[in-house]
Amino acid sequence: MASSMRQRQAKKTVQRPQFPGVEEISSTSPESDGSSISTFTAFKLFFSLRMCAALWSNIGDCDETFNYWEPLHYLLFKQGFQTWEYSPQYALRSYLYLWLYKLPASTYVSLFGPSKILVFYFVRGAMAFGCSLCETYFFHCVKHRFGSYVSNVVLATHVVSAGFFISSTAFLPSSFAMYCTLVSYGAWFKGNKFLAIFATALSGLWGWPFAALTGVPILLDYLLRRDLFQITKDCLSSFFLLAIPLVLIDTYYFGKIVVAPLNILKYNVFSEHGPDLYGTESWSFYFKNGFLNFNVIFVLSLLSPFVIVYYLFCLRLSTGKVEPRERLKKRQEMLVIVGLLVWILVFFTRPHKEERFLFPIYPLITLTAAIVIDKVQQAIRYLLAADLELVYIPIADIPALLTVLVYALLSFSRIGALHYNYAAPMDIYRDLNLIANPPDPLQQQQQQQALFHQKPPSDKEIHLCVGKEWYRFASSFFLPEKWSLQFIQSEFKGQLPKPYATVDYGTRIVPDDMNDANREEPSRYVDIRTCHYLIDTDTGVETSLEPNYSRDSGNWTVVLSANFTDSARSHWFFRAFYVPYLSDDRLTLVSYNLLKVKATRKRRTSSTGP
């Protein structure tokens, strides 16, 4: 009886602890209990969602097709389109980056045969696997440094993210740079200095040169530790380990000594025109894009600089000595936020903006948001609990749970919109093989005779033409055997790619009619009368250079058709987010068509090409 009274009296006299951040609460300790998710479970979650992206994600950027899938197709099958960046005259792109994907592709071809469309999806699957490994390592290292609460939030925000759905299997150097960011920051949190520096150098040299900017916080942290000799040694060794194979491989393919990252820096930073030729966007572009792909998490990441103010306030309240581990944790949290701010300062102020330019900092967006959620949870527990070490307050987790729930719903809605509204081009190109190779041999022979008015010789090539839809070409991996893509004239006045030279060492040949100023090259166009098939969108709008071929029933017949959202005439919210039962009534759908030429083609009076 006396013992219980003493316990109650002691409980009444418990003093409120120091403000969270001065002495961290136990929920953020790396040695957290059963709330921690295992590393293997995290990998299974990551890989499941990334494989979904590999199968269902669209190609949202024509640069991905013409600057990466097409050169890879050429390396594998000796056919593909070449952009001016791959001309030896300019040499802005590196073939070493392509080799990272050629290796798994070549392995598949040697084991299972050259089924091009399966090679495409196998490479995407390899990307999904590689991204999952990098994300799992990042998750493990975040848990080591910041605790299971932050790592669990990072896991939840990664697996359902529309941003990671898009970027994880995109064949772009900025996606590769994102993988490297996951590894470099994970190694930094784990205390592996060399790997952190090596992954940052890998991002800049083998991926995208500007992505090396993500290494600023890591470099600052190591400089603060005053280990200049070790940093210099790791930087130099990483540079030579990566630069030597880079120069050797590019020198082989271009036929002269080339340092591709240096060339792209010179063009984008020091040339007269630079990247602004390819379009500029307003200051709000990245804010809109960040919200579309990360919604409420992006908003929280933008609020993360207040965490620095939070720590400065905590330091003023601090009366005791902060443990070295906690001091390191706080410094790294603040430096991660600095890394995000540096990227925003540099890229948000540039006129030329692309969605892919944000890919390398996607891990920083989720991590800084998780840090903000963690601090809010700590503050709520501080306000509601007399003893944070002993009392667990479930209500403190409600804001975090609601945030993740809203984020997940909006993210799935965004992913659904991307697939439902804009998957038509991928669907049409994927079905080309069914058109070219119908299961019934008699049907195949009749189709060939209808195209050529007689049975074609074995070497006859079928022309698939594109005009205004050139930038939605899914790549030559989707073209059946003996099919080739041709361009017809449209309202687009920029420079289109041209086929690589189909000779030995074709990558060393300087192609004619190429420029670095995005000037139109009329030599790219063919006469529409040479086209056997045509990709066209029936928007109901036509010009002299872009007739509505889909409604020209005298010359063309629709073979395949899929619904495609007309963004200009659809409600802004429902074209960005899919809402069952509501989106259908608020979207304007047009037909994305594969057209087949008729045997009795009529001569058009409008100009459709040279």
FENNOR-V766910 format. One record per backbone hydrogen bond with DSSP energy under -1.0 kcal/mol. NH is the residue of the N-H (numbers start at 0). CO is the residue of the C=O. Records with the same first field share a line. If there is no record, write none. Layout:
NH = CO + CO
//
This chain:
4 = 0
5 = 1
6 = 2
7 = 3
8 = 4
9 = 5
10 = 6
11 = 7
12 = 8
21 = 18
27 = 24
28 = 25
35 = 32
41 = 37
42 = 38
43 = 39
44 = 40
45 = 41
46 = 42
47 = 43
48 = 44
49 = 45
50 = 46
51 = 47
52 = 48
53 = 49
54 = 50
55 = 51
56 = 52
63 = 60
64 = 60
65 = 61
66 = 62
68 = 63
69 = 64
71 = 67
72 = 68
73 = 69
74 = 70
75 = 71
76 = 72
77 = 73
81 = 497
85 = 82
86 = 83
89 = 86
90 = 86
91 = 84
92 = 84
98 = 94
99 = 95
100 = 97
101 = 97
102 = 98
104 = 100
105 = 101
106 = 102
107 = 103
108 = 104
109 = 105
110 = 106
111 = 107
112 = 108
114 = 112
115 = 113
118 = 114
119 = 115
120 = 116
121 = 117
122 = 118
123 = 119
124 = 120
125 = 121
126 = 122
127 = 123
128 = 124
129 = 125
130 = 126
131 = 127
132 = 128
133 = 129
134 = 130
135 = 131
136 = 132
137 = 133
138 = 134
139 = 135
140 = 136
141 = 137
142 = 138
143 = 139
144 = 140
145 = 141
150 = 146
151 = 147
152 = 148
153 = 149
154 = 150
155 = 151
156 = 152
157 = 153
158 = 154
159 = 155
160 = 157
162 = 292
164 = 160
165 = 161
166 = 162
167 = 163
169 = 166
171 = 169
175 = 171
176 = 172
177 = 173
178 = 174
179 = 175
180 = 176
181 = 177
182 = 178
183 = 179
184 = 180
185 = 181
186 = 182
187 = 183
188 = 184
189 = 185
190 = 186
191 = 186
192 = 190
195 = 191
196 = 192
197 = 193
198 = 194
199 = 195
200 = 196
201 = 197
202 = 198
203 = 199
204 = 200
205 = 201
207 = 202
210 = 207
211 = 208
212 = 209
213 = 210
214 = 211
215 = 212
218 = 214
219 = 215
220 = 216
221 = 217
222 = 218
223 = 219
224 = 220
225 = 222
226 = 221
230 = 226
231 = 227
232 = 228
233 = 229
234 = 230
235 = 231
236 = 232
237 = 233
238 = 234
239 = 235
240 = 236
241 = 237
242 = 238
243 = 239
245 = 241
246 = 242
247 = 243
248 = 244
249 = 245
250 = 246
251 = 247
252 = 248
253 = 249
254 = 250
262 = 258
263 = 259
264 = 260
265 = 261
266 = 262
267 = 263
268 = 264
269 = 265
276 = 273
277 = 274
278 = 275
280 = 350
284 = 281
287 = 283
288 = 284
289 = 285
290 = 286
291 = 287
292 = 288
293 = 289
294 = 290
296 = 293
298 = 294
299 = 295
300 = 296
301 = 297
303 = 300
305 = 302
306 = 303
308 = 304
309 = 305
310 = 306
311 = 307
312 = 308
313 = 309
314 = 310
315 = 311
316 = 312
317 = 313
326 = 322
327 = 323
328 = 324
329 = 325
330 = 326
331 = 327
332 = 328
333 = 329
334 = 330
335 = 331
336 = 332
337 = 333
338 = 334
339 = 335
340 = 336
341 = 337
342 = 338
343 = 339
344 = 340
345 = 341
346 = 342
347 = 343
349 = 346
356 = 353
357 = 354
358 = 355
360 = 357
361 = 358
364 = 360
365 = 361
366 = 362
367 = 363
368 = 364
369 = 365
370 = 366
371 = 367
372 = 368
373 = 369
374 = 370
375 = 371
376 = 372
377 = 373
378 = 374
379 = 375
380 = 376
381 = 377
382 = 378
383 = 379
384 = 380
390 = 386
395 = 392
396 = 393
397 = 394
400 = 396
401 = 397
402 = 398
403 = 399
404 = 400
405 = 401
406 = 402
407 = 403
408 = 404
409 = 405
410 = 406
411 = 407
412 = 408
413 = 409
414 = 410
415 = 411
416 = 412
417 = 413
418 = 414
419 = 415
420 = 416
421 = 417
422 = 418
426 = 422
427 = 423
428 = 424
429 = 425
430 = 426
434 = 430
435 = 431
436 = 432
443 = 439
444 = 440
445 = 441
446 = 442
447 = 443
448 = 444
449 = 445
450 = 446
451 = 447
452 = 448
459 = 456
461 = 481
463 = 483
464 = 532
465 = 485
469 = 466
471 = 468
472 = 469
477 = 474
478 = 475
482 = 479
483 = 461
485 = 463
487 = 465
497 = 81
499 = 79
502 = 500
505 = 502
507 = 504
508 = 505
523 = 520
524 = 521
525 = 486
529 = 526
530 = 527
531 = 462
532 = 462
533 = 594
534 = 464
535 = 592
537 = 590
538 = 536
542 = 545
548 = 546
550 = 547
551 = 548
552 = 550
554 = 551
555 = 551
556 = 595
558 = 593
559 = 593
561 = 591
563 = 589
564 = 420
565 = 587
566 = 564
568 = 565
569 = 566
570 = 585
574 = 570
576 = 572
577 = 412
581 = 578
582 = 578
585 = 582
589 = 563
591 = 561
592 = 535
593 = 559
594 = 533
595 = 556
596 = 531
597 = 554
//
